[in-house]
């Protein structure tokens, strides 16, 4: 079974998801470890939300860490390098801070949580269990403005330094 390592941005409003997809830089990433990494970008309706998927693939067409086991050191280094580029590109194309959205890079994060769950009970983010989670200002306020989040452009996040966070 292959585990997919990807970036997901989940939106409450369809037009915002489409706008984000159009503004996000989906061009290839040149890496020092894996050569060229291609990105597949798309948007899908999911439950009540709209989810943007950005899926990195190495030259052979394989997912980063797509073999189903723990990443070895070279895979982990490649995932870190690509992940940092994805977060930089995300920062450059952030949606409106008052939009309802979140984004995260990781393994199998596609089904993580609908936006509405943040508005109802909300996850317990006081201990910041999810490095790399970025929340729009609207969602950040809805979950009680956890103190472990720091500014990320016009959004807030729990800093991410690599896939083992």
C-alpha positions in Angstrom: 0.0 0.0 0.0 1.4 3.4 -1.0 1.1 6.3 1.5 0.7 9.6 -0.3 2.8 12.6 1.1 1.1 15.8 -0.1 -0.1 19.3 0.7 -3.8 19.8 1.3 -5.6 23.1 1.6 -9.2 22.8 2.6 -11.8 25.7 2.0 -15.3 26.3 3.0 -16.1 28.2 -0.2 -15.7 26.7 -3.8 -14.6 30.0 -5.4 -11.9 30.5 -2.9 -10.5 27.0 -3.5 -10.5 27.6 -7.3 -8.9 31.0 -6.9 -6.2 29.5 -4.6 -5.6 26.7 -7.2 -5.1 29.3 -9.9 -2.7 31.4 -7.9 -0.6 28.6 -6.4 2.7 27.9 -8.2 2.4 24.3 -9.4 5.6 24.3 -11.5 8.2 21.7 -11.0 10.6 21.9 -8.1 14.3 21.3 -8.7 15.8 19.5 -5.6 19.3 18.7 -4.7 18.4 15.2 -3.6 15.6 13.9 -5.9 16.2 15.9 -9.1 13.1 17.4 -10.5 9.9 16.9 -8.5 6.6 17.4 -10.4 3.5 18.8 -8.7 0.0 17.7 -9.6 -2.5 20.3 -8.4 -6.3 19.9 -8.4 -9.5 20.7 -6.5 -12.3 18.4 -5.4 -15.6 18.7 -3.6 -15.3 16.9 -0.2 -18.3 16.7 2.1 -19.2 20.3 2.7 -15.8 21.7 1.7 -13.5 22.1 -1.3 -10.1 20.5 -1.0 -7.0 21.5 -3.0 -4.5 18.7 -3.4 -0.8 19.4 -4.3 0.9 16.0 -4.9 4.7 15.8 -5.4 6.1 13.0 -7.6 9.7 12.2 -8.4 10.9 11.7 -12.0 9.9 8.0 -12.0 6.3 9.1 -11.3 6.4 7.7 -7.8 5.1 9.6 -4.8 7.6 10.9 -2.3 7.6 8.1 0.3 5.1 6.1 -1.7 6.4 2.7 -0.8 4.2 2.4 2.3 6.9 2.2 4.9 8.9 4.7 7.0 11.0 7.2 5.1 14.7 6.5 4.9 17.1 9.3 5.5 17.3 10.4 1.8 13.5 10.3 1.4 13.0 12.3 4.5 15.6 14.9 3.4 13.8 15.1 0.0 10.4 15.5 1.7 11.8 18.2 3.9 13.2 20.1 0.9 10.0 19.8 -1.1 7.9 20.6 2.0 9.7 23.8 2.7 9.2 24.9 -1.0 5.5 24.1 -0.7 5.1 26.2 2.4 7.0 29.1 0.7 4.7 28.8 -2.3 1.7 28.7 0.0 2.8 31.8 1.8 3.1 33.6 -1.6 -0.5 32.7 -2.5 -2.4 32.9 0.8 -6.2 33.4 0.5 -8.0 36.2 2.3 -7.4 36.0 6.1 -11.2 36.2 6.7 -11.8 33.2 4.5 -12.4 29.9 6.2 -9.5 27.5 5.3 -6.6 25.5 6.6 -3.6 23.9 4.9 -1.1 21.2 5.9 1.8 19.1 4.4 2.1 15.5 5.4 1.3 11.8 4.8 -2.3 11.0 4.1 -3.6 14.4 5.2 -6.3 14.5 2.6 -9.1 13.4 4.9 -7.9 15.3 8.0 -10.9 17.4 9.0 -13.7 19.4 7.4 -13.8 23.1 8.0 -17.2 22.8 9.8 -15.6 20.7 12.5 -13.5 23.7 13.5 -16.6 25.8 13.9 -18.6 23.2 15.9 -16.5 21.7 18.6 -13.1 22.4 17.1 -10.1 20.2 17.6 -8.0 20.7 20.7 -5.1 22.7 19.4 -4.0 24.2 22.7 -1.0 21.8 22.8 -0.3 22.3 19.1 -0.2 18.6 18.1 0.1 19.2 14.4 3.4 20.9 13.2 2.8 22.7 9.9 -0.9 23.3 10.3 -1.8 26.7 8.9 -5.1 28.3 9.8 -6.7 31.3 8.2 -7.4 34.1 10.8 -11.1 33.2 10.8 -10.4 29.6 11.7 -7.6 30.5 14.1 -10.1 32.7 16.0 -12.8 29.9 15.9 -10.5 27.5 17.7 -9.6 30.0 20.4 -6.4 31.5 19.1 -4.0 28.9 20.5 -0.8 30.6 21.7 1.5 28.1 20.1 0.6 29.4 16.6 2.8 32.1 15.1 2.2 34.5 12.2 2.5 33.0 8.7 1.9 35.9 6.3 -1.8 36.8 6.8 -2.5 33.4 8.5 -1.1 31.6 11.6 0.7 28.3 11.8 2.6 25.8 14.0 6.1 26.0 12.5 7.2 22.9 10.5 10.9 21.9 10.0 10.4 18.5 8.4 8.4 15.3 8.1 9.4 13.9 11.5 7.7 16.8 13.4 
